[in-house]
C-alpha cells in the first residue's frame, strides 16, 4: 500500500497555523480581564445603583428606629418651668437691688394620678388577665401593652388578636396606632377573677 506524503510546505503551513492559533488564544486570555464589555459596564453601574439604594434604606431604617425610641422615651416637660424662670428672674433682680413690682405668685401643684392598688386575686403570670386589668382604666396601644408585659411584638399581637376575637377587648381603628379598650365581657371576666377566693 502506497501512502502519499504531502509537500513539506503544506505540513509546515499547518504547523505554523496551529502555533499562531495557540498564541492568539494565549494573548486573548491574558488581555481579557483588562477589556470591559458593554454588559459588564452596565452591570457595574447597576450594582453601584443597588448599593446606593441599599445605603438609603439602611439610613431610613436607622432614622425610623431613632423615632421609635424617641416615642418611647418621651421627655416630660416640667409644668412649673415658667414659674421657676420667673422666680429666678425675681431673685436676680433682688440681688441687683433693683426695685421690683410685687407680683402675687401662686404655686402650681402637679396632680399625680392616683395609683390604684393591684388586686391580689389577679394572676399576673396570666397575660390575659394582666392585659384586661391594664386596659380597664384607659385604652392602650399594642406597643404600650408590649412594653408593660415585656414580651415580643409578635407575642403581644397574637394575644391582642385572640382577646379581640374572644370579644374581651374592642379595637379602635380610627386612630393610628390602634388602641384597645375593655368590653363588658372583659369587665365581667375580671370581676369573676376578683370575686374568686384567693388560692393559697
C-alpha positions in Angstrom: 0.0 0.0 0.0 1.4 3.3 -1.0 0.9 6.4 1.2 1.2 9.8 -0.4 3.2 12.2 1.7 2.2 15.9 1.2 4.7 18.5 0.3 6.8 19.9 3.2 5.4 23.4 2.6 1.9 22.2 3.3 3.0 20.4 6.5 4.9 23.5 7.6 2.0 25.8 7.0 -0.4 23.6 9.0 2.1 23.5 12.0 2.6 27.3 11.8 -1.1 28.0 11.7 -1.6 25.7 14.7 1.0 27.6 16.8 -0.3 31.0 15.6 -3.8 29.9 16.9 -2.4 28.8 20.2 -0.5 32.1 20.6 -3.6 34.1 19.7 -5.7 32.3 22.4 -3.0 32.8 25.0 -2.8 36.6 24.2 -6.7 36.8 24.3 -6.9 35.2 27.7 -4.1 37.4 29.1 -5.7 40.7 28.0 -9.3 39.7 28.5 -9.5 40.9 32.2 -8.5 44.4 31.2 -11.1 44.7 28.5 -14.6 45.5 29.7 -17.6 44.7 27.6 -20.8 46.8 27.4 -22.7 44.3 29.5 -20.1 44.3 32.2 -20.1 48.1 32.2 -23.9 48.2 32.6 -23.7 45.6 35.4 -21.1 47.8 37.2 -23.4 50.8 37.0 -26.4 48.8 38.2 -24.5 47.3 41.1 -23.4 50.9 42.1 -27.1 52.0 41.9 -28.2 49.0 44.1 -25.5 49.8 46.6 -26.7 53.4 46.7 -30.3 52.4 47.3 -29.2 49.8 50.0 -27.4 52.6 51.8 -30.5 54.8 51.6 -32.7 52.0 53.0 -30.3 51.4 55.9 -30.3 55.1 56.7 -34.1 55.2 56.7 -34.2 52.2 59.0 -31.8 53.9 61.4 -34.0 57.0 61.4 -37.2 55.0 61.9 -35.6 53.2 64.9 -34.5 56.6 66.4 -38.0 57.9 66.0 -39.5 54.9 67.7 -37.0 55.2 70.6 -37.9 58.9 70.9 -41.6 57.9 71.0 -40.9 55.5 73.9 -38.7 57.9 75.8 -40.9 61.0 75.6 -39.5 63.8 77.6 -41.9 65.1 80.1 -41.9 68.9 80.3 -41.9 70.5 83.8 -45.3 72.2 84.3 -43.7 74.6 86.7 -41.0 75.7 84.3 -42.4 79.2 83.7 -42.9 79.8 87.5 -39.3 78.7 88.2 -38.0 81.0 85.5 -40.0 83.9 86.9 -38.7 83.2 90.4 -35.1 83.1 89.1 -35.5 86.5 87.5 -37.1 87.8 90.7 -34.1 86.5 92.7 -31.6 88.1 90.2 -33.4 91.4 90.4 -33.3 91.3 94.3 -29.6 90.5 94.2 -29.0 93.6 92.0 -31.1 95.6 94.4 -33.4 97.0 91.7 -37.0 97.9 92.6 -39.3 95.1 91.5 -43.0 95.2 91.2 -44.7 93.0 93.7 -46.5 90.2 91.9 -48.6 87.6 93.7 -47.3 84.2 92.9 -49.5 81.2 93.2 -47.8 77.8 93.1 -48.8 75.3 90.6 -49.2 71.9 92.1 -48.7 69.0 89.8 -51.5 66.5 90.1 -50.3 63.0 90.4 -52.6 60.2 89.1 -54.0 58.2 92.0 -52.5 54.7 91.7 -55.0 52.0 92.2 -53.6 49.1 94.3 -53.3 45.9 92.3 -55.9 43.4 93.4 -54.4 40.4 95.0 -56.6 37.8 93.2 -55.4 38.6 89.7 -52.8 36.2 88.4 -50.2 38.4 86.7 -48.5 35.4 85.3 -51.5 35.0 83.0 -51.1 37.7 80.3 -54.8 37.7 79.5 -55.8 38.9 83.0 -52.9 41.2 83.1 -53.8 43.0 79.8 -57.5 43.1 80.8 -56.6 44.8 84.1 -54.3 47.2 82.3 -56.9 48.5 79.9 -59.7 48.6 82.4 -59.0 52.2 83.3 -57.7 53.6 79.9 -57.3 52.5 76.3 -53.8 51.4 75.4 -51.9 50.8 72.2 -50.3 47.4 71.4 -46.9 49.0 71.8 -47.8 50.2 75.3 -49.0 46.8 76.3 -45.9 45.2 74.8 -43.6 47.4 76.9 -45.7 46.8 80.1 -45.7 43.0 79.6 -42.1 42.9 78.4 -42.9 40.5 75.7 -42.1 40.4 72.0 -44.2 42.4 69.4 -45.3 39.1 67.8 -46.5 37.6 71.1 -48.4 40.8 72.0 -50.0 40.9 68.6 -51.2 37.3 68.8 -52.5 37.9 72.4 -54.5 41.1 71.4 -55.9 39.3 68.3 -57.1 36.4 70.4 -58.7 38.8 73.0 -60.3 40.7 70.2 -61.7 37.6 68.6 -63.0 36.4 72.0 -64.8 39.7 72.4 -62.9 40.7 75.6 -61.4 43.8 74.0 -62.5 46.2 71.3 -60.2 47.8 68.8 -60.4 51.5 67.8 -59.3 51.6 64.2 -60.0 55.3 63.7 -56.6 56.2 65.2 -53.1 55.0 64.3 -51.7 53.1 66.0 -54.9 51.2 67.0 -55.9 51.4 70.7 -57.6 48.7 72.7 -60.2 49.1 75.4 -62.0 46.6 77.5 -65.5 45.4 76.7 -68.4 44.5 79.1 -67.5 40.8 78.6 -63.9 41.6 79.6 -65.0 43.5 82.6 -67.2 40.6 83.7 -64.2 38.2 83.3 -62.1 40.5 85.5 -64.9 40.7 88.1 -65.2 36.9 88.2 -61.5 36.7 88.9 -61.7 39.3 91.7 -64.7 37.6 93.4 -62.9 34.2 93.4 -61.3 33.4 96.8 -57.5 33.7 96.7 -55.7 30.4 96.3 -53.2 29.6 99.0 
